[in-house]
Amino acid sequence: MATVNFSVPESVKQAFNEAFAGENKSAILTRLMEQAIEERRRQQRRASVVAQLLEARREQAPLSDEAIAKARRQGRP
């Protein structure tokens, strides 16, 4: 297993130690890091999808007001 060293403010260290007293802090930090990694991956996927949607929208010809109104009428029961 690898060792990772981080510098954090003393107040954060104290709060962490109080919040997780008696628990396996390595396991907790591992879980928190995994959650942060997954969140970053989700952010990157969202950004990629938004970029793709914006690009597709730039390439699409705009619809007329009449065409939009027609599509709305057709989509209603």
N, CA, C and O atoms as a CHARMM CRD file, in Angstrom:
* protein
*
  308
    1    1 MET  N      0.84700  -1.16700   0.00000 PROA 1      0.00000
    2    1 MET  CA     0.00000   0.00000   0.00000 PROA 1      0.00000
    3    1 MET  C      0.89500   1.23400   0.00000 PROA 1      0.00000
    4    1 MET  O      1.96400   1.23000   0.61200 PROA 1      0.00000
    5    2 ALA  N      0.46300   2.28300  -0.68200 PROA 2      0.00000
    6    2 ALA  CA     1.24200   3.51500  -0.78800 PROA 2      0.00000
    7    2 ALA  C      0.97700   4.42500   0.39800 PROA 2      0.00000
    8    2 ALA  O     -0.05800   4.33700   1.05900 PROA 2      0.00000
    9    3 THR  N      1.93700   5.29700   0.64700 PROA 3      0.00000
   10    3 THR  CA     1.79200   6.31300   1.68300 PROA 3      0.00000
   11    3 THR  C      1.67400   7.66400   1.00100 PROA 3      0.00000
   12    3 THR  O      2.42300   7.97200   0.07400 PROA 3      0.00000
   13    4 VAL  N      0.72500   8.46600   1.46700 PROA 4      0.00000
   14    4 VAL  CA     0.50100   9.79500   0.90300 PROA 4      0.00000
   15    4 VAL  C      0.61400  10.80200   2.04000 PROA 4      0.00000
   16    4 VAL  O      0.06400  10.59200   3.12100 PROA 4      0.00000
   17    5 ASN  N      1.32700  11.89200   1.79400 PROA 5      0.00000
   18    5 ASN  CA     1.47600  12.94100   2.80100 PROA 5      0.00000
   19    5 ASN  C      0.80600  14.21200   2.31300 PROA 5      0.00000
   20    5 ASN  O      1.04400  14.65700   1.19000 PROA 5      0.00000
   21    6 PHE  N     -0.04600  14.80600   3.17200 PROA 6      0.00000
   22    6 PHE  CA    -0.71800  16.05800   2.87300 PROA 6      0.00000
   23    6 PHE  C     -0.52600  17.00300   4.04100 PROA 6      0.00000
   24    6 PHE  O     -0.45900  16.58000   5.19500 PROA 6      0.00000
   25    7 SER  N     -0.43800  18.27700   3.73300 PROA 7      0.00000
   26    7 SER  CA    -0.42800  19.29300   4.77800 PROA 7      0.00000
   27    7 SER  C     -1.82000  19.89400   4.85300 PROA 7      0.00000
   28    7 SER  O     -2.38000  20.31700   3.84100 PROA 7      0.00000
   29    8 VAL  N     -2.37100  19.92800   6.04400 PROA 8      0.00000
   30    8 VAL  CA    -3.69400  20.51400   6.26200 PROA 8      0.00000
   31    8 VAL  C     -3.59400  21.45300   7.45900 PROA 8      0.00000
   32    8 VAL  O     -2.71200  21.29300   8.30300 PROA 8      0.00000
   33    9 PRO  N     -4.48800  22.42600   7.53600 PROA 9      0.00000
   34    9 PRO  CA    -4.48700  23.30000   8.70800 PROA 9      0.00000
   35    9 PRO  C     -4.69500  22.48200   9.98400 PROA 9      0.00000
   36    9 PRO  O     -5.39800  21.47200   9.97700 PROA 9      0.00000
   37   10 GLU  N     -4.08800  22.92000  11.05500 PROA 10     0.00000
   38   10 GLU  CA    -4.19100  22.22200  12.33200 PROA 10     0.00000
   39   10 GLU  C     -5.64700  22.08100  12.77200 PROA 10     0.00000
   40   10 GLU  O     -6.02500  21.05700  13.34100 PROA 10     0.00000
   41   11 SER  N     -6.46700  23.10200  12.51300 PROA 11     0.00000
   42   11 SER  CA    -7.87400  23.04100  12.91200 PROA 11     0.00000
   43   11 SER  C     -8.61200  21.92400  12.18100 PROA 11     0.00000
   44   11 SER  O     -9.48700  21.28100  12.76200 PROA 11     0.00000
   45   12 VAL  N     -8.27000  21.68400  10.91500 PROA 12     0.00000
   46   12 VAL  CA    -8.89700  20.60900  10.14800 PROA 12     0.00000
   47   12 VAL  C     -8.46600  19.26100  10.71700 PROA 12     0.00000
   48   12 VAL  O     -9.28300  18.35400  10.87400 PROA 12     0.00000
   49   13 LYS  N     -7.19000  19.13900  11.02100 PROA 13     0.00000
   50   13 LYS  CA    -6.68000  17.89700  11.59600 PROA 13     0.00000
   51   13 LYS  C     -7.37900  17.58600  12.91500 PROA 13     0.00000
   52   13 LYS  O     -7.79200  16.45000  13.14700 PROA 13     0.00000
   53   14 GLN  N     -7.51100  18.57900  13.76800 PROA 14     0.00000
   54   14 GLN  CA    -8.16500  18.36800  15.06500 PROA 14     0.00000
   55   14 GLN  C     -9.62800  17.97900  14.88600 PROA 14     0.00000
   56   14 GLN  O    -10.11500  17.05600  15.53900 PROA 14     0.00000
   57   15 ALA  N    -10.32000  18.67800  14.00800 PROA 15     0.00000
   58   15 ALA  CA   -11.73300  18.37600  13.76500 PROA 15     0.00000
   59   15 ALA  C    -11.89900  16.97100  13.19900 PROA 15     0.00000
   60   15 ALA  O    -12.81800  16.25000  13.58800 PROA 15     0.00000
   61   16 PHE  N    -11.01400  16.57600  12.28100 PROA 16     0.00000
   62   16 PHE  CA   -11.05700  15.23400  11.70800 PROA 16     0.00000
   63   16 PHE  C    -10.84400  14.19000  12.79300 PROA 16     0.00000
   64   16 PHE  O    -11.58900  13.21400  12.88000 PROA 16     0.00000
   65   17 ASN  N     -9.83200  14.39400  13.61200 PROA 17     0.00000
   66   17 ASN  CA    -9.53400  13.44100  14.68300 PROA 17     0.00000
   67   17 ASN  C    -10.68600  13.33700  15.67400 PROA 17     0.00000
   68   17 ASN  O    -10.96800  12.24900  16.17600 PROA 17     0.00000
   69   18 GLU  N    -11.34700  14.43600  15.96200 PROA 18     0.00000
   70   18 GLU  CA   -12.49900  14.40200  16.86800 PROA 18     0.00000
   71   18 GLU  C    -13.68400  13.69200  16.22300 PROA 18     0.00000
   72   18 GLU  O    -14.35200  12.87400  16.85600 PROA 18     0.00000
   73   19 ALA  N    -13.93500  14.01200  14.96200 PROA 19     0.00000
   74   19 ALA  CA   -15.09400  13.44000  14.27300 PROA 19     0.00000
   75   19 ALA  C    -14.95200  11.93600  14.07000 PROA 19     0.00000
   76   19 ALA  O    -15.94500  11.20800  14.08300 PROA 19     0.00000
   77   20 PHE  N    -13.73100  11.47500  13.88500 PROA 20     0.00000
   78   20 PHE  CA   -13.50800  10.06600  13.56800 PROA 20     0.00000
   79   20 PHE  C    -12.67500   9.35600  14.64100 PROA 20     0.00000
   80   20 PHE  O    -11.92600   8.42600  14.34200 PROA 20     0.00000
   81   21 ALA  N    -12.81400   9.79600  15.86400 PROA 21     0.00000
   82   21 ALA  CA   -12.06000   9.19600  16.97200 PROA 21     0.00000
   83   21 ALA  C    -12.37000   7.69900  17.05500 PROA 21     0.00000
   84   21 ALA  O    -13.52600   7.28900  16.94900 PROA 21     0.00000
   85   22 GLY  N    -11.33500   6.89700  17.24300 PROA 22     0.00000
   86   22 GLY  CA   -11.51100   5.45600  17.40400 PROA 22     0.00000
   87   22 GLY  C    -11.75800   4.70100  16.11200 PROA 22     0.00000
   88   22 GLY  O    -11.97300   3.48900  16.14000 PROA 22     0.00000
   89   23 GLU  N    -11.73200   5.39000  14.98100 PROA 23     0.00000
   90   23 GLU  CA   -11.97500   4.72500  13.69700 PROA 23     0.00000
   91   23 GLU  C    -10.67200   4.62500  12.90600 PROA 23     0.00000
   92   23 GLU  O     -9.69500   5.31700  13.19500 PROA 23     0.00000
   93   24 ASN  N    -10.68100   3.76200  11.91800 PROA 24     0.00000
   94   24 ASN  CA    -9.52500   3.56900  11.05800 PROA 24     0.00000
   95   24 ASN  C     -9.43200   4.76700  10.11100 PROA 24     0.00000
   96   24 ASN  O    -10.13700   4.83100   9.10400 PROA 24     0.00000
   97   25 LYS  N     -8.56700   5.70000  10.44400 PROA 25     0.00000
   98   25 LYS  CA    -8.48300   6.94400   9.67600 PROA 25     0.00000
   99   25 LYS  C     -7.95700   6.70800   8.25600 PROA 25     0.00000
  100   25 LYS  O     -8.34000   7.42100   7.32800 PROA 25     0.00000
  101   26 SER  N     -7.09600   5.72600   8.08500 PROA 26     0.00000
  102   26 SER  CA    -6.61400   5.41100   6.73100 PROA 26     0.00000
  103   26 SER  C     -7.77100   4.95900   5.85000 PROA 26     0.00000
  104   26 SER  O     -7.86300   5.36000   4.69000 PROA 26     0.00000
  105   27 ALA  N     -8.64500   4.13500   6.39000 PROA 27     0.00000
  106   27 ALA  CA    -9.80400   3.66000   5.62400 PROA 27     0.00000
  107   27 ALA  C    -10.74900   4.81700   5.31300 PROA 27     0.00000
  108   27 ALA  O    -11.30200   4.89500   4.21500 PROA 27     0.00000
  109   28 ILE  N    -10.93300   5.70800   6.27400 PROA 28     0.00000
  110   28 ILE  CA   -11.81300   6.85800   6.05800 PROA 28     0.00000
  111   28 ILE  C    -11.24000   7.76600   4.97100 PROA 28     0.00000
  112   28 ILE  O    -11.96100   8.18400   4.06500 PROA 28     0.00000
  113   29 LEU  N     -9.95600   8.06800   5.06100 PROA 29     0.00000
  114   29 LEU  CA    -9.32900   8.91900   4.05100 PROA 29     0.00000
  115   29 LEU  C     -9.35500   8.26300   2.67000 PROA 29     0.00000
  116   29 LEU  O     -9.54300   8.94300   1.66200 PROA 29     0.00000
  117   30 THR  N     -9.17000   6.96500   2.62600 PROA 30     0.00000
  118   30 THR  CA    -9.25400   6.24700   1.35000 PROA 30     0.00000
  119   30 THR  C    -10.64200   6.40100   0.75100 PROA 30     0.00000
  120   30 THR  O    -10.78100   6.68700  -0.43800 PROA 30     0.00000
  121   31 ARG  N    -11.67100   6.21100   1.57200 PROA 31     0.00000
  122   31 ARG  CA   -13.05200   6.35200   1.09400 PROA 31     0.00000
  123   31 ARG  C    -13.31400   7.77900   0.61200 PROA 31     0.00000
  124   31 ARG  O    -13.92100   7.97500  -0.44000 PROA 31     0.00000
  125   32 LEU  N    -12.86200   8.76800   1.37200 PROA 32     0.00000
  126   32 LEU  CA   -13.06600  10.15900   0.97600 PROA 32     0.00000
  127   32 LEU  C    -12.34000  10.48600  -0.32400 PROA 32     0.00000
  128   32 LEU  O    -12.86600  11.21600  -1.16300 PROA 32     0.00000
  129   33 MET  N    -11.14900   9.95500  -0.49100 PROA 33     0.00000
  130   33 MET  CA   -10.40900  10.18100  -1.72800 PROA 33     0.00000
  131   33 MET  C    -11.11100   9.51500  -2.90900 PROA 33     0.00000
  132   33 MET  O    -11.18200  10.09300  -3.99400 PROA 33     0.00000
  133   34 GLU  N    -11.62800   8.31100  -2.70700 PROA 34     0.00000
  134   34 GLU  CA   -12.36300   7.61700  -3.77500 PROA 34     0.00000
  135   34 GLU  C    -13.60600   8.41400  -4.16900 PROA 34     0.00000
  136   34 GLU  O    -13.93100   8.52200  -5.35200 PROA 34     0.00000
  137   35 GLN  N    -14.29900   8.97300  -3.17000 PROA 35     0.00000
  138   35 GLN  CA   -15.47800   9.78600  -3.45900 PROA 35     0.00000
  139   35 GLN  C    -15.09400  11.04300  -4.23600 PROA 35     0.00000
  140   35 GLN  O    -15.79700  11.43800  -5.16600 PROA 35     0.00000
  141   36 ALA  N    -13.97700  11.67400  -3.85600 PROA 36     0.00000
  142   36 ALA  CA   -13.51700  12.87200  -4.55600 PROA 36     0.00000
  143   36 ALA  C    -13.13300  12.54700  -5.99700 PROA 36     0.00000
  144   36 ALA  O    -13.41600  13.32400  -6.90800 PROA 36     0.00000
  145   37 ILE  N    -12.49400  11.41000  -6.20100 PROA 37     0.00000
  146   37 ILE  CA   -12.10400  10.98600  -7.55600 PROA 37     0.00000
  147   37 ILE  C    -13.35000  10.75700  -8.40800 PROA 37     0.00000
  148   37 ILE  O    -13.41100  11.20500  -9.55300 PROA 37     0.00000
  149   38 GLU  N    -14.33700  10.06300  -7.85500 PROA 38     0.00000
  150   38 GLU  CA   -15.57000   9.79600  -8.60700 PROA 38     0.00000
  151   38 GLU  C    -16.30600  11.09100  -8.92100 PROA 38     0.00000
  152   38 GLU  O    -16.84000  11.24400 -10.02000 PROA 38     0.00000
  153   39 GLU  N    -16.34400  12.02200  -7.97700 PROA 39     0.00000
  154   39 GLU  CA   -16.99800  13.31100  -8.21500 PROA 39     0.00000
  155   39 GLU  C    -16.28100  14.07000  -9.32900 PROA 39     0.00000
  156   39 GLU  O    -16.93500  14.66600 -10.18500 PROA 39     0.00000
  157   40 ARG  N    -14.96300  14.05600  -9.33200 PROA 40     0.00000
  158   40 ARG  CA   -14.21200  14.72700 -10.39300 PROA 40     0.00000
  159   40 ARG  C    -14.51400  14.09100 -11.74500 PROA 40     0.00000
  160   40 ARG  O    -14.67900  14.79600 -12.74100 PROA 40     0.00000
  161   41 ARG  N    -14.58600  12.77100 -11.78300 PROA 41     0.00000
  162   41 ARG  CA   -14.90600  12.07900 -13.04500 PROA 41     0.00000
  163   41 ARG  C    -16.30300  12.44700 -13.53300 PROA 41     0.00000
  164   41 ARG  O    -16.51600  12.63700 -14.73100 PROA 41     0.00000
  165   42 ARG  N    -17.26200  12.55000 -12.59900 PROA 42     0.00000
  166   42 ARG  CA   -18.62600  12.96600 -12.97800 PROA 42     0.00000
  167   42 ARG  C    -18.61000  14.38300 -13.54400 PROA 42     0.00000
  168   42 ARG  O    -19.26600  14.65700 -14.54900 PROA 42     0.00000
  169   43 GLN  N    -17.86500  15.28500 -12.90500 PROA 43     0.00000
  170   43 GLN  CA   -17.76400  16.65800 -13.39000 PROA 43     0.00000
  171   43 GLN  C    -17.17900  16.69000 -14.79700 PROA 43     0.00000
  172   43 GLN  O    -17.65600  17.43000 -15.65800 PROA 43     0.00000
  173   44 GLN  N    -16.15500  15.89200 -15.02600 PROA 44     0.00000
  174   44 GLN  CA   -15.52800  15.85800 -16.35300 PROA 44     0.00000
  175   44 GLN  C    -16.48200  15.30200 -17.40000 PROA 44     0.00000
  176   44 GLN  O    -16.53700  15.80600 -18.52200 PROA 44     0.00000
  177   45 ARG  N    -17.24800  14.24700 -17.03400 PROA 45     0.00000
  178   45 ARG  CA   -18.22000  13.68700 -17.98700 PROA 45     0.00000
  179   45 ARG  C    -19.30300  14.71000 -18.30500 PROA 45     0.00000
  180   45 ARG  O    -19.69100  14.87100 -19.46200 PROA 45     0.00000
  181   46 ARG  N    -19.79300  15.40600 -17.26700 PROA 46     0.00000
  182   46 ARG  CA   -20.82500  16.43200 -17.49200 PROA 46     0.00000
  183   46 ARG  C    -20.29700  17.52700 -18.40900 PROA 46     0.00000
  184   46 ARG  O    -20.98400  17.95300 -19.33700 PROA 46     0.00000
  185   47 ALA  N    -19.07000  17.98200 -18.14600 PROA 47     0.00000
  186   47 ALA  CA   -18.48700  19.03700 -18.97700 PROA 47     0.00000
  187   47 ALA  C    -18.35200  18.57400 -20.42300 PROA 47     0.00000
  188   47 ALA  O    -18.60100  19.34700 -21.34800 PROA 47     0.00000
  189   48 SER  N    -17.96200  17.32800 -20.62100 PROA 48     0.00000
  190   48 SER  CA   -17.81900  16.78700 -21.96900 PROA 48     0.00000
  191   48 SER  C    -19.16700  16.73100 -22.68100 PROA 48     0.00000
  192   48 SER  O    -19.26700  17.09200 -23.85400 PROA 48     0.00000
  193   49 VAL  N    -20.19200  16.28300 -21.98100 PROA 49     0.00000
  194   49 VAL  CA   -21.53100  16.19000 -22.58100 PROA 49     0.00000
  195   49 VAL  C    -22.05900  17.57400 -22.91900 PROA 49     0.00000
  196   49 VAL  O    -22.63800  17.77500 -23.98600 PROA 49     0.00000
  197   50 VAL  N    -21.86500  18.52600 -22.02200 PROA 50     0.00000
  198   50 VAL  CA   -22.31800  19.89600 -22.29500 PROA 50     0.00000
  199   50 VAL  C    -21.60400  20.44600 -23.52600 PROA 50     0.00000
  200   50 VAL  O    -22.23400  21.07500 -24.37600 PROA 50     0.00000
  201   51 ALA  N    -20.30300  20.21600 -23.62900 PROA 51     0.00000
  202   51 ALA  CA   -19.55300  20.68400 -24.79500 PROA 51     0.00000
  203   51 ALA  C    -20.08700  20.04300 -26.07400 PROA 51     0.00000
  204   51 ALA  O    -20.20800  20.71300 -27.09900 PROA 51     0.00000
  205   52 GLN  N    -20.40600  18.75600 -26.02000 PROA 52     0.00000
  206   52 GLN  CA   -20.94500  18.06900 -27.19800 PROA 52     0.00000
  207   52 GLN  C    -22.31500  18.63300 -27.57600 PROA 52     0.00000
  208   52 GLN  O    -22.59800  18.84300 -28.75600 PROA 52     0.00000
  209   53 LEU  N    -23.15700  18.87700 -26.58300 PROA 53     0.00000
  210   53 LEU  CA   -24.48200  19.44100 -26.85400 PROA 53     0.00000
  211   53 LEU  C    -24.37600  20.84300 -27.45400 PROA 53     0.00000
  212   53 LEU  O    -25.08800  21.17400 -28.40300 PROA 53     0.00000
  213   54 LEU  N    -23.49000  21.65900 -26.89800 PROA 54     0.00000
  214   54 LEU  CA   -23.31800  23.00900 -27.43600 PROA 54     0.00000
  215   54 LEU  C    -22.79800  22.96600 -28.86500 PROA 54     0.00000
  216   54 LEU  O    -23.22700  23.76000 -29.70200 PROA 54     0.00000
  217   55 GLU  N    -21.89200  22.06300 -29.15100 PROA 55     0.00000
  218   55 GLU  CA   -21.36800  21.93000 -30.51300 PROA 55     0.00000
  219   55 GLU  C    -22.47700  21.47700 -31.47100 PROA 55     0.00000
  220   55 GLU  O    -22.60000  22.00100 -32.57800 PROA 55     0.00000
  221   56 ALA  N    -23.27100  20.51300 -31.04300 PROA 56     0.00000
  222   56 ALA  CA   -24.37600  20.03700 -31.88800 PROA 56     0.00000
  223   56 ALA  C    -25.37400  21.16500 -32.13100 PROA 56     0.00000
  224   56 ALA  O    -25.92800  21.28800 -33.22300 PROA 56     0.00000
  225   57 ARG  N    -25.59600  21.97600 -31.12100 PROA 57     0.00000
  226   57 ARG  CA   -26.54700  23.07500 -31.27600 PROA 57     0.00000
  227   57 ARG  C    -26.01300  24.11800 -32.25700 PROA 57     0.00000
  228   57 ARG  O    -26.77400  24.68400 -33.04300 PROA 57     0.00000
  229   58 ARG  N    -24.70700  24.37000 -32.20900 PROA 58     0.00000
  230   58 ARG  CA   -24.11500  25.32900 -33.15500 PROA 58     0.00000
  231   58 ARG  C    -24.25700  24.85100 -34.59300 PROA 58     0.00000
  232   58 ARG  O    -24.39900  25.65700 -35.51300 PROA 58     0.00000
  233   59 GLU  N    -24.21800  23.54400 -34.78100 PROA 59     0.00000
  234   59 GLU  CA   -24.28500  22.97600 -36.13400 PROA 59     0.00000
  235   59 GLU  C    -25.71400  22.85300 -36.64400 PROA 59     0.00000
  236   59 GLU  O    -25.91900  22.69200 -37.84700 PROA 59     0.00000
  237   60 GLN  N    -26.69900  22.92500 -35.76800 PROA 60     0.00000
  238   60 GLN  CA   -28.09400  22.74300 -36.15700 PROA 60     0.00000
  239   60 GLN  C    -28.69300  24.07500 -36.61400 PROA 60     0.00000
  240   60 GLN  O    -28.48400  25.11300 -35.98600 PROA 60     0.00000
  241   61 ALA  N    -29.43300  24.02500 -37.70500 PROA 61     0.00000
  242   61 ALA  CA   -30.10500  25.22000 -38.19800 PROA 61     0.00000
  243   61 ALA  C    -31.25400  25.57400 -37.24900 PROA 61     0.00000
  244   61 ALA  O    -31.95300  24.67900 -36.77400 PROA 61     0.00000
  245   62 PRO  N    -31.45700  26.85000 -36.96900 PROA 62     0.00000
  246   62 PRO  CA   -32.54800  27.23800 -36.07600 PROA 62     0.00000
  247   62 PRO  C    -33.91000  26.93900 -36.71000 PROA 62     0.00000
  248   62 PRO  O    -34.07400  26.99800 -37.92800 PROA 62     0.00000
  249   63 LEU  N    -34.87700  26.61900 -35.85200 PROA 63     0.00000
  250   63 LEU  CA   -36.23400  26.35800 -36.32100 PROA 63     0.00000
  251   63 LEU  C    -37.04800  27.64700 -36.29000 PROA 63     0.00000
  252   63 LEU  O    -36.79500  28.54500 -35.48800 PROA 63     0.00000
  253   64 SER  N    -38.01400  27.71200 -37.16900 PROA 64     0.00000
  254   64 SER  CA   -38.89400  28.87700 -37.18400 PROA 64     0.00000
  255   64 SER  C    -39.89000  28.75700 -36.02600 PROA 64     0.00000
  256   64 SER  O    -40.09400  27.67800 -35.47100 PROA 64     0.00000
  257   65 ASP  N    -40.49800  29.88300 -35.68000 PROA 65     0.00000
  258   65 ASP  CA   -41.51800  29.87000 -34.63000 PROA 65     0.00000
  259   65 ASP  C    -42.67400  28.94200 -35.02000 PROA 65     0.00000
  260   65 ASP  O    -43.24800  28.25900 -34.17200 PROA 65     0.00000
  261   66 GLU  N    -43.00200  28.93000 -36.30100 PROA 66     0.00000
  262   66 GLU  CA   -44.09200  28.07000 -36.78100 PROA 66     0.00000
  263   66 GLU  C    -43.74700  26.59100 -36.59300 PROA 66     0.00000
  264   66 GLU  O    -44.59200  25.80400 -36.16600 PROA 66     0.00000
  265   67 ALA  N    -42.52100  26.21800 -36.90700 PROA 67     0.00000
  266   67 ALA  CA   -42.10300  24.82000 -36.75000 PROA 67     0.00000
  267   67 ALA  C    -42.11200  24.40400 -35.28500 PROA 67     0.00000
  268   67 ALA  O    -42.49700  23.28100 -34.96000 PROA 67     0.00000
  269   68 ILE  N    -41.69500  25.29200 -34.41100 PROA 68     0.00000
  270   68 ILE  CA   -41.70800  24.99200 -32.96800 PROA 68     0.00000
  271   68 ILE  C    -43.14700  24.82400 -32.47900 PROA 68     0.00000
  272   68 ILE  O    -43.44400  23.89200 -31.73200 PROA 68     0.00000
  273   69 ALA  N    -44.03900  25.72200 -32.89800 PROA 69     0.00000
  274   69 ALA  CA   -45.44700  25.63400 -32.48100 PROA 69     0.00000
  275   69 ALA  C    -46.07200  24.33600 -32.98600 PROA 69     0.00000
  276   69 ALA  O    -46.83800  23.69700 -32.26600 PROA 69     0.00000
  277   70 LYS  N    -45.75300  23.94900 -34.20400 PROA 70     0.00000
  278   70 LYS  CA   -46.27600  22.71000 -34.77700 PROA 70     0.00000
  279   70 LYS  C    -45.80000  21.50300 -33.97900 PROA 70     0.00000
  280   70 LYS  O    -46.58800  20.60400 -33.68400 PROA 70     0.00000
  281   71 ALA  N    -44.53100  21.47600 -33.63300 PROA 71     0.00000
  282   71 ALA  CA   -43.97700  20.35400 -32.84600 PROA 71     0.00000
  283   71 ALA  C    -44.63500  20.27200 -31.47200 PROA 71     0.00000
  284   71 ALA  O    -44.88000  19.17700 -30.96600 PROA 71     0.00000
  285   72 ARG  N    -44.91800  21.41100 -30.87300 PROA 72     0.00000
  286   72 ARG  CA   -45.57800  21.41200 -29.57000 PROA 72     0.00000
  287   72 ARG  C    -47.00600  20.85800 -29.68900 PROA 72     0.00000
  288   72 ARG  O    -47.44600  20.08500 -28.83800 PROA 72     0.00000
  289   73 ARG  N    -47.71400  21.24900 -30.72900 PROA 73     0.00000
  290   73 ARG  CA   -49.08500  20.75100 -30.91400 PROA 73     0.00000
  291   73 ARG  C    -49.08100  19.25600 -31.16000 PROA 73     0.00000
  292   73 ARG  O    -49.94600  18.55100 -30.64000 PROA 73     0.00000
  293   74 GLN  N    -48.13800  18.75100 -31.93300 PROA 74     0.00000
  294   74 GLN  CA   -48.08500  17.33300 -32.25800 PROA 74     0.00000
  295   74 GLN  C    -47.71600  16.49000 -31.03400 PROA 74     0.00000
  296   74 GLN  O    -48.11200  15.32900 -30.93700 PROA 74     0.00000
  297   75 GLY  N    -46.96900  17.06600 -30.11500 PROA 75     0.00000
  298   75 GLY  CA   -46.53100  16.30800 -28.93700 PROA 75     0.00000
  299   75 GLY  C    -47.55600  16.25600 -27.82500 PROA 75     0.00000
  300   75 GLY  O    -47.33600  15.59000 -26.81300 PROA 75     0.00000
  301   76 ARG  N    -48.66600  16.94200 -27.99200 PROA 76     0.00000
  302   76 ARG  CA   -49.69100  16.96200 -26.94200 PROA 76     0.00000
  303   76 ARG  C    -50.78500  15.93500 -27.22500 PROA 76     0.00000
  304   76 ARG  O    -51.13900  15.68000 -28.37600 PROA 76     0.00000
  305   77 PRO  N    -51.30600  15.35900 -26.16000 PROA 77     0.00000
  306   77 PRO  CA   -52.38600  14.37100 -26.36100 PROA 77     0.00000
  307   77 PRO  C    -53.69100  15.00600 -26.79200 PROA 77     0.00000
  308   77 PRO  O    -54.68100  14.30400 -26.99800 PROA 77     0.00000
